[in-house]
Amino acid sequence: MASEKVIRDLGNGLILRQSTIQDMEDLVAFHCEHHPPPGAARWAEYIKAWIRDLMTKSHPTFKPGDFTVIVDTNIQKIVSS
């Protein structure tokens, strides 16, 4: 997990920062865990494709650094996006 562009130190080991391409799989995991309705595995597949497309394909209004994430540096895990 990268920590290139810290926007704000939130205290207690939490930082707010811009995402990087290295965050892609962590973002996929986070969004798949938190957004699909329970039992809707089909939606998780859409979310995986959507996040990967946003992070890797040419998009007119989005680039890999456009997500903001809160990382718990104690466990090196995205806890909000």
HELIX and SHEET records of a PDB file:
HELIX    1   1 ILE A   21  ASP A   23  5                                   3    
HELIX    2   2 MET A   24  HIS A   34  1                                  11    
HELIX    3   3 ALA A   41  THR A   56  1                                  16    
HELIX    4   4 PRO A   64  ASP A   66  5                                   3    
SHEET    1   A 4 VAL A   6  GLY A  11  0                                        
SHEET    2   A 4 LEU A  14  GLN A  18 -1                                        
SHEET    3   A 4 THR A  68  ASP A  72 -1                                        
SHEET    4   A 4 LYS A  77  SER A  80 -1                                        
END                                                                             
